[in-house]
Amino acid sequence: MTVPIVFDKPINIWLGLVLIALLLVQITSGILMTRGKHALFVPHVTNACLIAVVAAIHAYYGIGVWFFDFRYG
C-alpha cells in the first residue's frame, strides 16, 4: 500500500494539520457553548463527526507506515 503525496508531503502529515485545526475549532465552540451560545450545538456535533473521520484516516496511514510497511509515493 502506498501513502499518497500531496504538495510534496505525505497525506498523513496534512491530515494531522487538519486535525489540529479541527480540534481547536471544537474546543473554541465548546467554550462558547458553555458561555451561553447554544446555537453552536449542531456545528459542534458535526465537527466532532468530522474529527472522528479525519482521525481514522490519519491513523490508518500513520499506523500503516509505522507497523505495516506502507510506502510513500
Phi and psi in degrees as GROMACS dihedral restraints (atoms count N, CA, C in turn):
[ dihedral_restraints ]
;  ai    aj    ak    al  type     phi  dphi    fc
    3     4     5     6     1  -116.6    20    10
    4     5     6     7     1   146.1    20    10
    6     7     8     9     1   -91.6    20    10
    7     8     9    10     1   125.0    20    10
    9    10    11    12     1   -65.0    20    10
   10    11    12    13     1   148.9    20    10
   12    13    14    15     1  -107.2    20    10
   13    14    15    16     1   128.4    20    10
   15    16    17    18     1  -126.3    20    10
   16    17    18    19     1   123.7    20    10
   18    19    20    21     1    50.1    20    10
   19    20    21    22     1    47.0    20    10
   21    22    23    24     1    67.9    20    10
   22    23    24    25     1    13.9    20    10
   24    25    26    27     1  -130.6    20    10
   25    26    27    28     1   148.5    20    10
   27    28    29    30     1   -64.9    20    10
   28    29    30    31     1   150.8    20    10
   30    31    32    33     1   -62.4    20    10
   31    32    33    34     1   -29.8    20    10
   33    34    35    36     1   -68.1    20    10
   34    35    36    37     1   -26.5    20    10
   36    37    38    39     1   -69.1    20    10
   37    38    39    40     1   -47.3    20    10
   39    40    41    42     1   -62.9    20    10
   40    41    42    43     1   -40.8    20    10
   42    43    44    45     1   -65.7    20    10
   43    44    45    46     1   -32.9    20    10
   45    46    47    48     1   -64.7    20    10
   46    47    48    49     1   -40.9    20    10
   48    49    50    51     1   -66.9    20    10
   49    50    51    52     1   -40.8    20    10
   51    52    53    54     1   -63.8    20    10
   52    53    54    55     1   -39.1    20    10
   54    55    56    57     1   -63.4    20    10
   55    56    57    58     1   -40.9    20    10
   57    58    59    60     1   -61.9    20    10
   58    59    60    61     1   -44.3    20    10
   60    61    62    63     1   -63.4    20    10
   61    62    63    64     1   -42.4    20    10
   63    64    65    66     1   -64.9    20    10
   64    65    66    67     1   -37.7    20    10
   66    67    68    69     1   -66.5    20    10
   67    68    69    70     1   -37.4    20    10
   69    70    71    72     1   -65.4    20    10
   70    71    72    73     1   -39.7    20    10
   72    73    74    75     1   -65.0    20    10
   73    74    75    76     1   -39.4    20    10
   75    76    77    78     1   -63.9    20    10
   76    77    78    79     1   -45.3    20    10
   78    79    80    81     1   -64.2    20    10
   79    80    81    82     1   -43.6    20    10
   81    82    83    84     1   -63.2    20    10
   82    83    84    85     1   -45.1    20    10
   84    85    86    87     1   -67.3    20    10
   85    86    87    88     1   -33.4    20    10
   87    88    89    90     1   -65.4    20    10
   88    89    90    91     1   -41.6    20    10
   90    91    92    93     1   -64.9    20    10
   91    92    93    94     1   -43.2    20    10
   93    94    95    96     1   -64.6    20    10
   94    95    96    97     1   -35.3    20    10
   96    97    98    99     1   -66.0    20    10
   97    98    99   100     1   -36.5    20    10
   99   100   101   102     1   -71.8    20    10
  100   101   102   103     1   -18.1    20    10
  102   103   104   105     1   -95.3    20    10
  103   104   105   106     1    11.5    20    10
  105   106   107   108     1   108.4    20    10
  106   107   108   109     1     0.3    20    10
  108   109   110   111     1   -91.3    20    10
  109   110   111   112     1    71.0    20    10
  111   112   113   114     1   -72.4    20    10
  112   113   114   115     1    -9.5    20    10
  114   115   116   117     1   -69.2    20    10
  115   116   117   118     1   -12.7    20    10
  117   118   119   120     1   -85.5    20    10
  118   119   120   121     1     5.3    20    10
  120   121   122   123     1   -63.7    20    10
  121   122   123   124     1   -46.1    20    10
  123   124   125   126     1   -65.0    20    10
  124   125   126   127     1   -47.2    20    10
  126   127   128   129     1   -62.8    20    10
  127   128   129   130     1   -31.0    20    10
  129   130   131   132     1   -65.0    20    10
  130   131   132   133     1   -43.8    20    10
  132   133   134   135     1   -70.1    20    10
  133   134   135   136     1   -40.8    20    10
  135   136   137   138     1   -61.5    20    10
  136   137   138   139     1   -42.3    20    10
  138   139   140   141     1   -64.2    20    10
  139   140   141   142     1   -36.8    20    10
  141   142   143   144     1   -62.8    20    10
  142   143   144   145     1   -41.2    20    10
  144   145   146   147     1   -66.1    20    10
  145   146   147   148     1   -39.3    20    10
  147   148   149   150     1   -65.3    20    10
  148   149   150   151     1   -39.0    20    10
  150   151   152   153     1   -61.4    20    10
  151   152   153   154     1   -42.0    20    10
  153   154   155   156     1   -63.0    20    10
  154   155   156   157     1   -41.5    20    10
  156   157   158   159     1   -67.6    20    10
  157   158   159   160     1   -48.3    20    10
  159   160   161   162     1   -63.8    20    10
  160   161   162   163     1   -40.4    20    10
  162   163   164   165     1   -64.7    20    10
  163   164   165   166     1   -37.3    20    10
  165   166   167   168     1   -65.9    20    10
  166   167   168   169     1   -43.8    20    10
  168   169   170   171     1   -67.5    20    10
  169   170   171   172     1   -41.9    20    10
  171   172   173   174     1   -60.4    20    10
  172   173   174   175     1   -44.4    20    10
  174   175   176   177     1   -67.1    20    10
  175   176   177   178     1   -38.4    20    10
  177   178   179   180     1   -57.8    20    10
  178   179   180   181     1   -50.3    20    10
  180   181   182   183     1   -71.9    20    10
  181   182   183   184     1   -38.7    20    10
  183   184   185   186     1   -64.9    20    10
  184   185   186   187     1   -46.8    20    10
  186   187   188   189     1   -66.9    20    10
  187   188   189   190     1   -36.5    20    10
  189   190   191   192     1   -61.4    20    10
  190   191   192   193     1   -40.7    20    10
  192   193   194   195     1   -68.1    20    10
  193   194   195   196     1   -43.4    20    10
  195   196   197   198     1   -74.2    20    10
  196   197   198   199     1   -40.5    20    10
  198   199   200   201     1  -115.3    20    10
  199   200   201   202     1   -22.7    20    10
  201   202   203   204     1  -119.8    20    10
  202   203   204   205     1    20.6    20    10
  204   205   206   207     1    59.4    20    10
  205   206   207   208     1    38.1    20    10
  207   208   209   210     1   -67.5    20    10
  208   209   210   211     1   145.3    20    10
  210   211   212   213     1  -108.6    20    10
  211   212   213   214     1   149.9    20    10
  213   214   215   216     1   -84.5    20    10
  214   215   216   217     1   140.3    20    10
